[in-house]
Amino acid sequence: MNETVINEIQIIPIKPHNGLLGFCSFVINSAFFVGDVAIYSRLDGNGYRLVYPLKILANGAKINAFHPINKEATTLIERRVTEAYVNLIEKVKTAKGAAHERHEFEQEEAS
């Protein structure tokens, strides 16, 4: 059996709200686009969880639009998306820290 490949991961961070940290999209095996997946912090605070979109019918019934159907797929997708999310957040923190240091250095030179 071929290995499942998750790539083209895009992360859209948002201002955290009730555990929601952002949204993501990704491509499975260069053949299937998955979008509008929410990234939440886990309730125990350790790690992240993904929430897949629901379709709400006219009668109020909710059905899953799509989601992994086995533990291996769930784990692979969560691992890859989590890696991408953590890398993005680290890049943002590093960029903000560098900008802050640059600002402090410029203020010192101006004095």
ABEGO torsion letter per residue (X at the ends): XBBBBBBGBBBBBBBBBGGBAEBBBBBBGGABBBBGBBBBBBAAGBEBBBBBBBBBBAAGBBBBABBBABAAAAAAAAAAAAAAAAAAAAAAAAAAAAAAAAAAAAAAAAX
